Amino acid sequence: MVRHLLQRLQEQSAAESGFLEFCEEPERFGPEVAGAAVLFGFALASREGLLQRLENAAPVVIVEVPHAEWIEPMGMALEACFGSAPTRPGNWRKDRPKLQEGRRAIVVEAVAGRIHPVSRSDGGTAKAFREHRPLIGVLAGQHTGLPVDLLETCEERIVVGDLDPEGVEFVVDHVVGGIARRRLTAGTAAAVGPRDLRAAIHRARGADGSIDRLAAMVERRLERCRAADGLRLQDLAGYGPAADWGLAAAADLSAYSRNRISWSACEPGVLLAGKPGTGKTSFARALACQAGVPLLAGSLAQWQSAGEAHLGTTLAAMRGFFETARKASPCVALIDELDSFGDRRHFSGHNRAYSVQVVNGLLECLDGAGGHAGVLLVGTTNHPDRIDPAILRSGRFDRCFTIPLPTISDLSAILRQHLGTDLADADLTDVARRALGGTGADCAAWVRRARGRARRADRMLALGDLLFEIDASAPSRGEAEDARLATHESGHAVVAHALGFELQAIVLHRSAEGGGSTSFRFPDRYATRANLLDLLAVYLAGRAAEVLVHGAASTGAAADLSDATAICRHMHCSWGLGSRIAVSPPALMPAKVSALVERDLRRASDAATCILVERRRCLDALASTLTQRRSLDSAEMEAILQPPVESAGAGTAVPDNESTVGLSRRPKPGRGKVVSARMHADGGASPCRS
């Protein structure tokens, strides 16, 4: 279809240029017109029978281009392909398509700058209706500027998309007469506009020169746009599986906007959970940029502030937001702090009726009679457990992703993004290690403050400025406290490694809330008693390491003891993996069972101590390295924790019926649930559990 339309452009160009007998190398339209023909050809290929109707009938068609710059080139391309035909003889192909006399289309372009329909018909539309000729209107997005008669009688609406790498190749081949050796990336090709084609593609440059110039121009502009915070999902780091989902959802939303798929095939919504500053709102903004659609943002607080916070005004503002989103479809609609609506199961007091009606109003807006086709919903929250389950059911916010704190590689990428061209040659890995525990918002603040520090000193930004700001924002923690924290976390890692668990990362966090964490993978989804006793030993290994190295335990093991006690209680009271099979609530646990829980925990602690004594050298080496580097990945830990020579007493505990701590090697590490124990808290603060 694309080649067919380009051939029509070629024939029409030759006829208008006066080539009567020699048309092997006819004069062509400009590259921007060829680009418009390519875009229309791709869209027309998916509309079966429409080409025949344009040639043999009198349909009324509207062509929607990506933005206003494409209106004029698209009008010229459509005029050349369907609005006129060569009338003078020439060296034409015998099988060239011919339009029937009197059926040539009339093309009407939207009035530049006008966002409302032209109130009356113009001469072109009247002539098309009178002479029974095809009528094609060209507009950009929601901006109309077309005659009312054309809009009201439209039979087909064709939404053309951005160029892709193949489309750019078609244009280059048509204008230059060859294919370049390199191909643009999809992101660069999608940003190519008519001005870019006109300025870059020329026969004198050849195919390779034209593509090189086009790539340089567009990529330079994209870089400026990124600097202006027009970031897409593919430009962001630290989102993990949420980014993969977002890229797929943006592609579907973009395809829906071009009438390539139905809304039922698209994702309806997503809930993003995470700590403040992890970039949930930035994700929604980047998702909209990725899909090329507008972003609308709202929240319960915003809707309540629309009036006196009375129920009627709040619900009216909420319905108005969803109605605006439907009119702007396709779009991304962000509902911030979704947990502020609350859970109807927990409402009480004199405000209960008001709160229930607000939640019911939201549910009505989410899937009322009008629906929300073309509106991709994004909810954000810091507390997903406080949201009414009805809001999260399938068809509403049926996908939930937790945005984690950035890893070292994520922090390095985020810092690089905010730094732009500053410190271009600097390796940010060590800086990212110092920043571990920070968020994307923290990175932006550090870079901003570092630039201010350098600016006040009247010099260029230096790496020391960034390190100063990162260290200045960290809570003060003495060397002794750091050493105890590193010993604690290293104890977890050493015992987990000895028992066959797959270590993933060990971190000393900057924040006072969660001093450190050790992440490992629990091998079995359906755990046996031996698996769970091994897990208890790992949980209690941090406390055991403190006792072994520093002579006493600290309050930092409070979270470990709580988690280990809960697991052991469930073993005896709920899972049938302890002293009894009958299930009883842990709160009603008999005194004898309570004694068995205490015994199992002490035996697990003793088993962890045995391993740590045997691997004391590994424990000290790991703690020392961790204190210096602040975080270690699995490969770095593996290099330090090479297993010592096996001994007869390694990893054993005193047997006592079913209370023996299971120290069996896990034959297939890496399967099952990820267990991430937040193992230490500063100053007795509540630990951070993952």
WOKA-V122645 format. One record per residue. RES is the residue in one letter. PSI is psi in degrees with one decimal (NA if undefined). NEAR is the number of other C-alpha atoms within 8 Angstrom. Layout:
<<RES & PSI & NEAR> <RES & PSI & NEAR>>
This chain:
<<M & -42.6 & 8> <V & -46.4 & 10> <R & -34.9 & 6> <H & -46.3 & 7> <L & -38.2 & 12> <L & -34.2 & 12> <Q & -37.5 & 8> <R & -40.9 & 11> <L & -41.8 & 14> <Q & -44.5 & 12> <E & -43.5 & 11> <Q & -40.1 & 13> <S & -42.2 & 12> <A & -41.3 & 13> <A & -43.5 & 13> <E & -22.6 & 8> <S & -3.8 & 8> <G & 14.2 & 6> <F & 108.6 & 11> <L & -38.4 & 10> <E & -24.3 & 7> <F & 103.3 & 8> <C & 18.4 & 11> <E & -34.5 & 5> <E & 68.0 & 5> <P & 156.6 & 11> <E & 135.2 & 8> <R & 161.8 & 9> <F & 167.7 & 9> <G & 162.2 & 8> <P & -31.6 & 13> <E & -33.5 & 12> <V & -39.1 & 13> <A & -39.4 & 15> <G & -40.9 & 14> <A & -39.8 & 12> <A & -37.7 & 14> <V & -46.5 & 14> <L & -45.2 & 13> <F & -36.3 & 11> <G & -42.7 & 11> <F & -43.0 & 11> <A & -38.4 & 12> <L & -28.3 & 12> <A & -26.3 & 8> <S & -1.9 & 7> <R & 91.1 & 7> <E & 129.6 & 7> <G & -10.3 & 6> <L & -35.4 & 8> <L & -44.3 & 8> <Q & -37.2 & 8> <R & -39.1 & 10> <L & -30.4 & 12> <E & -27.6 & 11> <N & -7.4 & 9> <A & -161.2 & 11> <A & 61.9 & 12> <P & 158.4 & 11> <V & 116.1 & 13> <V & 139.7 & 13> <I & 130.0 & 13> <V & 119.0 & 12> <E & 118.6 & 12> <V & 162.4 & 15> <P & -40.2 & 11> <H & 171.7 & 8> <A & -25.7 & 9> <E & -23.3 & 8> <W & -8.0 & 13> <I & -52.4 & 14> <E & -48.2 & 8> <P & -37.4 & 12> <M & -40.0 & 14> <G & -42.1 & 12> <M & -41.3 & 9> <A & -44.1 & 13> <L & -37.9 & 11> <E & -41.7 & 12> <A & -38.6 & 12> <C & -32.9 & 12> <F & -15.2 & 12> <G & -16.8 & 11> <S & 167.5 & 10> <A & 152.3 & 10> <P & 131.0 & 9> <T & -16.4 & 5> <R & 155.2 & 6> <P & 155.0 & 8> <G & -178.3 & 10> <N & 67.4 & 9> <W & 156.6 & 8> <R & 143.7 & 5> <K & -28.9 & 4> <D & 18.2 & 4> <R & 144.4 & 6> <P & 139.5 & 5> <K & 136.7 & 5> <L & 139.4 & 10> <Q & 142.9 & 8> <E & 132.6 & 5> <G & -4.3 & 6> <R & 5.4 & 13> <R & 137.1 & 13> <A & 154.9 & 15> <I & 127.3 & 13> <V & 129.3 & 13> <V & 122.9 & 12> <E & 145.0 & 11> <A & 144.4 & 13> <V & 125.8 & 8> <A & 131.6 & 6> <G & -7.5 & 5> <R & 130.0 & 10> <I & -2.6 & 8> <H & 154.1 & 8> <P & 146.6 & 11> <V & 130.1 & 9> <S & -32.1 & 6> <R & 161.0 & 7> <S & 146.2 & 12> <D & -178.1 & 7> <G & -34.1 & 6> <G & -46.7 & 10> <T & -42.7 & 14> <A & -41.0 & 9> <K & -39.3 & 8> <A & -43.0 & 13> <F & -41.0 & 8> <R & -39.4 & 7> <E & 7.2 & 7> <H & 57.0 & 9> <R & 154.7 & 15> <P & 142.6 & 15> <L & 122.8 & 15> <I & 123.1 & 12> <G & 143.5 & 14> <V & 125.2 & 16> <L & 174.0 & 16> <A & 119.8 & 14> <G & -140.5 & 9> <Q & -10.5 & 5> <H & 123.2 & 9> <T & -86.4 & 13> <G & 17.3 & 14> <L & 158.0 & 16> <P & 145.6 & 13> <V & -41.3 & 11> <D & -38.8 & 9> <L & -43.1 & 13> <L & -41.3 & 10> <E & -23.3 & 6> <T & 7.4 & 7> <C & 130.3 & 10> <E & -31.6 & 7> <E & 136.0 & 8> <R & 117.6 & 9> <I & 119.4 & 12> <V & 114.4 & 12> <V & 145.4 & 13> <G & -170.1 & 9> <D & 165.7 & 10> <L & 152.5 & 13> <D & 173.8 & 9> <P & -38.8 & 11> <E & -40.1 & 7> <G & -40.6 & 11> <V & -38.2 & 11> <E & -40.1 & 11> <F & -44.7 & 9> <V & -46.1 & 12> <V & -44.8 & 17> <D & -39.3 & 11> <H & -41.9 & 10> <V & -44.9 & 13> <V & -32.7 & 12> <G & 32.7 & 9> <G & 166.6 & 9> <I & 133.2 & 9> <A & 156.6 & 10> <R & -24.1 & 5> <R & 160.3 & 6> <R & 139.9 & 8> <L & 152.7 & 9> <T & 161.7 & 7> <A & -40.9 & 8> <G & -39.8 & 6> <T & -43.5 & 12> <A & -38.7 & 13> <A & -23.0 & 9> <A & -1.2 & 10> <V & 130.5 & 11> <G & 177.0 & 9> <P & -41.3 & 13> <R & -37.9 & 7> <D & -44.4 & 11> <L & -43.5 & 13> <R & -36.7 & 10> <A & -24.8 & 7> <A & -36.2 & 10> <I & 119.5 & 16> <H & 146.9 & 10> <R & -34.8 & 9> <A & -27.6 & 5> <R & -19.2 & 9> <G & 174.8 & 10> <A & -48.3 & 15> <D & -43.9 & 11> <G & -37.4 & 8> <S & -43.8 & 13> <I & -41.3 & 15> <D & -44.7 & 8> <R & -42.1 & 10> <L & -45.3 & 12> <A & -43.2 & 10> <A & -43.4 & 8> <M & -49.3 & 9> <V & -42.9 & 12> <E & -34.5 & 9> <R & -41.6 & 8> <R & -40.1 & 8> <L & -38.2 & 10> <E & -40.2 & 8> <R & -37.7 & 8> <C & -39.2 & 10> <R & -39.6 & 9> <A & -26.3 & 8> <A & 17.4 & 6> <D & 29.9 & 6> <G & 52.9 & 9> <L & 146.1 & 10> <R & 168.2 & 12> <L & -38.6 & 13> <Q & -14.6 & 8> <D & -8.6 & 6> <L & 154.0 & 9> <A & 157.2 & 10> <G & 9.3 & 12> <Y & -11.5 & 9> <G & -135.1 & 8> <P & -27.1 & 7> <A & -35.4 & 10> <A & -40.5 & 10> <D & -43.8 & 8> <W & -44.4 & 8> <G & -40.2 & 10> <L & -42.2 & 12> <A & -41.4 & 8> <A & -38.6 & 10> <A & -39.6 & 12> <A & -41.8 & 10> <D & -42.0 & 12> <L & -39.1 & 13> <S & -41.8 & 11> <A & -37.7 & 10> <Y & -39.5 & 14> <S & -20.1 & 10> <R & 12.3 & 11> <N & 28.3 & 9> <R & -27.0 & 8> <I & 161.6 & 9> <S & 162.9 & 8> <W & -28.5 & 8> <S & -19.7 & 5> <A & -2.1 & 7> <C & 158.7 & 10> <E & 131.5 & 8> <P & -32.4 & 11> <G & 168.2 & 13> <V & 147.4 & 13> <L & 127.9 & 13> <L & 120.3 & 13> <A & 151.0 & 14> <G & 169.8 & 12> <K & 157.9 & 9> <P & 137.5 & 6> <G & -0.7 & 9> <T & -1.6 & 13> <G & 31.2 & 11> <K & -44.8 & 12> <T & -37.7 & 9> <S & -34.2 & 7> <F & -46.2 & 9> <A & -40.2 & 12> <R & -43.3 & 10> <A & -33.7 & 12> <L & -43.1 & 14> <A & -41.7 & 15> <C & -40.8 & 13> <Q & -40.3 & 13> <A & -12.2 & 10> <G & 35.1 & 7> <V & 162.3 & 11> <P & 158.5 & 10> <L & 128.3 & 11> <L & 135.6 & 9> <A & 138.5 & 8> <G & 168.6 & 11> <S & 163.9 & 10> <L & -40.2 & 13> <A & -39.6 & 6> <Q & -41.4 & 8> <W & -33.2 & 15> <Q & -30.2 & 13> <S & -3.8 & 9> <A & -20.7 & 10> <G & -135.6 & 9> <E & 21.2 & 7> <A & 16.6 & 10> <H & 156.7 & 8> <L & -43.1 & 9> <G & -45.4 & 6> <T & -36.0 & 13> <T & -48.1 & 16> <L & -36.8 & 11> <A & -41.8 & 8> <A & -38.4 & 11> <M & -47.3 & 12> <R & -35.9 & 9> <G & -38.0 & 8> <F & -47.5 & 9> <F & -33.8 & 10> <E & -40.4 & 8> <T & -39.8 & 8> <A & -40.9 & 13> <R & -38.3 & 12> <K & -29.9 & 6> <A & 0.5 & 8> <S & 139.3 & 9> <P & 142.9 & 14> <C & 172.7 & 14> <V & 127.3 & 16> <A & 116.5 & 13> <L & 126.9 & 14> <I & 106.7 & 12> <D & 149.7 & 12> <E & 59.8 & 11> <L & -24.5 & 12> <D & -13.2 & 11> <S & -18.2 & 7> <F & -29.3 & 11> <G & -177.3 & 12> <D & 121.2 & 10> <R & -24.7 & 9> <R & -19.9 & 5> <H & 5.6 & 6> <F & 143.2 & 11> <S & 170.8 & 6> <G & -170.8 & 5> <H & -13.6 & 5> <N & 2.2 & 8> <R & -46.6 & 9> <A & -42.1 & 7> <Y & -48.2 & 8> <S & -39.1 & 12> <V & -42.0 & 10> <Q & -32.8 & 9> <V & -45.5 & 12> <V & -44.3 & 11> <N & -37.7 & 8> <G & -39.2 & 9> <L & -43.5 & 9> <L & -38.1 & 11> <E & -40.0 & 8> <C & -34.1 & 11> <L & -37.3 & 9> <D & 46.8 & 10> <G & -168.5 & 8> <A & -34.3 & 4> <G & -21.1 & 5> <G & -174.3 & 8> <H & 52.4 & 9> <A & 131.0 & 8> <G & -1.0 & 12> <V & 109.8 & 13> <L & 115.8 & 12> <L & 134.5 & 13> <V & 117.7 & 14> <G & 147.1 & 14> <T & 150.7 & 14> <T & 152.5 & 13> <N & -12.7 & 10> <H & 80.8 & 9> <P & -23.5 & 8> <D & -11.0 & 4> <R & 7.0 & 8> <I & 139.4 & 14> <D & 129.1 & 11> <P & -29.8 & 7> <A & -28.8 & 6> <I & -28.1 & 9> <L & 5.4 & 11> <R & 167.9 & 9> <S & 140.0 & 7> <G & -13.0 & 7> <R & -106.2 & 13> <F & 70.9 & 16> <D & -2.6 & 12> <R & 138.2 & 9> <C & 128.3 & 9> <F & 133.9 & 10> <T & 121.2 & 8> <I & 111.8 & 15> <P & 169.7 & 9> <L & 144.2 & 10> <P & 144.0 & 14> <T & -179.8 & 8> <I & -46.9 & 10> <S & -36.7 & 9> <D & -45.5 & 10> <L & -39.3 & 17> <S & -43.4 & 12> <A & -39.0 & 9> <I & -43.4 & 13> <L & -41.7 & 12> <R & -39.4 & 9> <Q & -44.4 & 7> <H & -29.0 & 9> <L & -27.8 & 9> <G & -122.4 & 8> <T & -7.0 & 5> <D & 143.5 & 6> <L & 43.5 & 9> <A & -32.6 & 6> <D & 3.0 & 4> <A & 141.3 & 6> <D & 117.9 & 5> <L & 9.4 & 9> <T & -48.5 & 9> <D & -34.9 & 7> <V & -41.8 & 9> <A & -34.3 & 12> <R & -41.5 & 11> <R & -27.8 & 12> <A & -1.0 & 10> <L & 134.9 & 16> <G & -13.5 & 9> <G & 168.9 & 11> <T & 175.7 & 12> <G & -37.2 & 12> <A & -36.5 & 9> <D & -42.1 & 9> <C & -44.6 & 13> <A & -40.7 & 10> <A & -41.4 & 8> <W & -44.7 & 11> <V & -41.7 & 12> <R & -44.7 & 8> <R & -38.1 & 10> <A & -40.3 & 13> <R & -40.1 & 10> <G & -38.8 & 8> <R & -45.0 & 9> <A & -37.4 & 13> <R & -41.1 & 10> <R & -26.1 & 7> <A & 0.9 & 6> <D & 51.2 & 6> <R & 174.7 & 7> <M & 155.9 & 6> <L & 134.0 & 11> <A & 159.5 & 8> <L & -32.7 & 8> <G & -31.7 & 6> <D & -43.0 & 12> <L & -43.8 & 12> <L & -38.7 & 10> <F & -46.3 & 9> <E & -37.0 & 11> <I & -46.7 & 11> <D & -35.1 & 8> <A & -26.9 & 6> <S & -6.0 & 6> <A & 146.8 & 8> <P & 144.6 & 7> <S & 131.4 & 4> <R & 123.1 & 6> <G & 169.4 & 6> <E & -39.4 & 6> <A & -40.8 & 6> <E & -40.1 & 8> <D & -41.1 & 10> <A & -42.3 & 11> <R & -42.3 & 10> <L & -43.5 & 12> <A & -39.4 & 14> <T & -43.8 & 15> <H & -52.0 & 15> <E & -37.5 & 17> <S & -33.3 & 14> <G & -44.5 & 15> <H & -45.6 & 14> <A & -42.7 & 12> <V & -46.4 & 13> <V & -40.5 & 14> <A & -41.8 & 13> <H & -41.6 & 11> <A & -31.6 & 10> <L & 6.4 & 11> <G & 8.4 & 10> <F & 148.7 & 14> <E & 109.4 & 12> <L & 143.4 & 12> <Q & -46.3 & 10> <A & 153.4 & 11> <I & 132.9 & 14> <V & 139.2 & 13> <L & 110.5 & 14> <H & 156.9 & 12> <R & -32.1 & 12> <S & 153.4 & 10> <A & -18.2 & 9> <E & -44.7 & 10> <G & 96.6 & 13> <G & -33.8 & 14> <G & 169.8 & 15> <S & 147.1 & 15> <T & 119.7 & 15> <S & 133.2 & 12> <F & 166.3 & 13> <R & 124.7 & 16> <F & 123.1 & 14> <P & -31.7 & 13> <D & 129.9 & 9> <R & -44.1 & 8> <Y & 98.3 & 4> <A & 145.5 & 8> <T & 177.7 & 7> <R & -41.3 & 10> <A & -41.6 & 11> <N & -46.2 & 10> <L & -34.9 & 11> <L & -36.5 & 12> <D & -42.5 & 14> <L & -38.8 & 8> <L & -40.8 & 14> <A & -39.2 & 14> <V & -43.0 & 13> <Y & -35.9 & 14> <L & -1.6 & 16> <A & -30.4 & 15> <G & -45.8 & 16> <R & -41.8 & 12> <A & -37.8 & 14> <A & -38.4 & 15> <E & -44.3 & 15> <V & -42.2 & 10> <L & -44.0 & 10> <V & -42.5 & 7> <H & -3.3 & 9> <G & -10.0 & 7> <A & 154.7 & 7> <A & 166.0 & 10> <S & 172.9 & 7> <T & -9.0 & 8> <G & -15.7 & 13> <A & 9.1 & 14> <A & -44.2 & 9> <A & -37.8 & 12> <D & -45.9 & 12> <L & -39.5 & 10> <S & -46.5 & 8> <D & -43.2 & 9> <A & -40.5 & 12> <T & -41.5 & 10> <A & -42.8 & 8> <I & -45.4 & 10> <C & -38.9 & 12> <R & -43.5 & 12> <H & -35.6 & 10> <M & -42.6 & 12> <H & -31.9 & 15> <C & -21.8 & 16> <S & -31.7 & 12> <W & -4.3 & 10> <G & 31.9 & 12> <L & 21.7 & 10> <G & -128.4 & 12> <S & -6.7 & 9> <R & 159.0 & 9> <I & -36.1 & 10> <A & 140.9 & 7> <V & 134.8 & 9> <S & 148.1 & 8> <P & 138.8 & 8> <P & -29.8 & 9> <A & -26.7 & 4> <L & 24.2 & 6> <M & 127.4 & 10> <P & 155.8 & 6> <A & -35.9 & 6> <K & -41.1 & 6> <V & -37.2 & 10> <S & -38.4 & 10> <A & -37.1 & 8> <L & -36.6 & 9> <V & -46.6 & 12> <E & -41.7 & 8> <R & -44.4 & 9> <D & -39.3 & 12> <L & -41.4 & 12> <R & -38.2 & 8> <R & -37.8 & 13> <A & -39.1 & 14> <S & -41.0 & 13> <D & -40.5 & 10> <A & -41.1 & 13> <A & -40.3 & 14> <T & -41.5 & 12> <C & -44.7 & 11> <I & -42.5 & 12> <L & -38.2 & 13> <V & -44.1 & 8> <E & -31.6 & 7> <R & 36.5 & 10> <R & -38.5 & 8> <R & -43.2 & 6> <C & -39.9 & 11> <L & -47.7 & 13> <D & -40.8 & 9> <A & -41.9 & 9> <L & -42.6 & 12> <A & -40.9 & 13> <S & -44.8 & 10> <T & -40.0 & 8> <L & -38.2 & 13> <T & -37.6 & 11> <Q & -42.8 & 6> <R & -13.8 & 9> <R & -22.8 & 12> <S & 150.7 & 11> <L & 141.1 & 11> <D & -176.6 & 9> <S & -41.6 & 9> <A & -39.5 & 6> <E & -38.8 & 8> <M & -39.7 & 11> <E & -36.7 & 8> <A & -29.3 & 7> <I & -35.5 & 9> <L & 40.8 & 10> <Q & 132.6 & 7> <P & 137.9 & 6> <P & 175.7 & 5> <V & 132.1 & 4> <E & 139.8 & 6> <S & 162.1 & 5> <A & -33.1 & 4> <G & 9.8 & 5> <A & 131.0 & 9> <G & 37.4 & 9> <T & 160.0 & 9> <A & 165.4 & 9> <V & 121.8 & 6> <P & 140.0 & 7> <D & 83.7 & 6> <N & -123.7 & 5> <E & 5.2 & 6> <S & 0.2 & 10> <T & 132.9 & 11> <V & 123.7 & 15> <G & 121.9 & 10> <L & 28.4 & 10> <S & 144.1 & 7> <R & 140.1 & 6> <R & 116.3 & 9> <P & -25.9 & 5> <K & 73.4 & 6> <P & 154.5 & 11> <G & -7.6 & 9> <R & 154.6 & 10> <G & -157.1 & 9> <K & 142.5 & 9> <V & 125.0 & 8> <V & 118.6 & 8> <S & 106.5 & 11> <A & 119.9 & 11> <R & 105.8 & 14> <M & -8.9 & 17> <H & 145.4 & 16> <A & 139.7 & 17> <D & 135.6 & 10> <G & 28.5 & 6> <G & 12.5 & 7> <A & 160.6 & 8> <S & 132.7 & 7> <P & 159.4 & 13> <C & 115.5 & 8> <R & 145.5 & 6> <S & NA & 5>>
